[in-house]
Amino acid sequence: MAPLVQKHGADLLRYKGTLRLSGNRDKVAFQGVHMIMGGDHDRPRHDGEVCERVLVFMGRDLPEHEFRAAWAACTRNLAASTAGAT
């Protein structure tokens, strides 16, 4: 996602979401404004809790297809890296 954030940073007003990373039981909160982005541990997932990966972008005239394609690639990579993770 970093290349898209760099390319469209001036038009990215805000973005945020939650991720699951390999070997990490905590949810990870991800957020940013323009080209400033970061993430941090949120809270541990509860037993049986569905782990969703969600990212929302708010901005001006963003190319939706580029962001959807980049997000799909990221979630495939995350899914592959978290296969079997608890």
C-alpha positions in Angstrom: 0.0 0.0 0.0 2.9 2.3 0.6 3.4 3.1 -3.2 -0.2 4.1 -3.5 0.0 6.3 -0.4 3.1 8.0 -1.9 1.5 8.4 -5.3 -1.9 9.7 -4.1 -0.8 11.2 -0.7 -2.0 14.7 -1.5 -5.5 13.4 -2.2 -5.7 11.0 0.7 -7.5 12.8 3.5 -7.6 9.9 5.9 -7.3 6.2 6.0 -7.7 3.6 8.8 -8.4 0.0 9.4 -7.5 -3.2 11.3 -5.1 -5.9 10.3 -4.0 -9.3 11.5 -0.3 -10.0 11.3 1.5 -13.4 11.3 2.3 -14.6 14.8 0.4 -11.8 16.5 -2.7 -12.4 18.5 -3.4 -8.7 18.8 -5.4 -6.7 16.3 -3.3 -4.1 14.6 -4.8 -0.6 14.1 -3.6 1.1 10.9 -4.2 4.8 10.2 -2.9 7.7 8.3 -3.4 11.2 6.9 -2.0 12.1 3.5 1.4 10.4 3.4 1.8 10.0 7.1 0.9 6.4 8.1 1.4 4.2 11.0 0.1 1.2 13.0 0.1 -0.1 16.5 -1.2 -3.0 18.5 -4.8 -2.7 19.5 -6.3 -5.4 21.7 -6.0 -9.2 21.7 -8.5 -11.1 19.6 -11.1 -12.9 21.7 -11.4 -16.7 21.3 -13.7 -17.4 18.4 -13.6 -13.8 17.2 -13.6 -13.5 13.4 -10.5 -11.8 12.2 -11.2 -9.3 9.5 -8.9 -7.2 7.5 -10.5 -3.9 6.8 -9.0 -0.7 5.4 -11.0 2.4 4.5 -9.7 5.3 2.4 -11.2 8.8 2.4 -10.0 11.2 -0.2 -10.5 13.2 -3.4 -10.8 11.5 -6.8 -8.9 8.3 -5.8 -8.6 5.6 -8.4 -10.8 2.9 -6.8 -9.6 0.2 -9.0 -5.9 0.8 -8.0 -6.7 0.7 -4.3 -8.9 -2.4 -4.6 -6.2 -4.2 -6.6 -3.4 -3.2 -4.1 -5.6 -4.2 -1.1 -6.4 -7.6 -2.7 -2.7 -8.2 -3.2 -2.0 -7.2 0.4 -4.7 -9.5 1.8 -3.4 -12.4 -0.2 0.0 -11.8 1.2 -1.3 -11.4 4.7 -3.4 -14.5 4.4 -0.4 -16.5 3.2 1.8 -15.2 6.0 -0.9 -15.9 8.7 -1.9 -19.4 7.5 -1.8 -21.5 10.7 -1.2 -18.5 13.0 -3.1 -18.4 16.2 
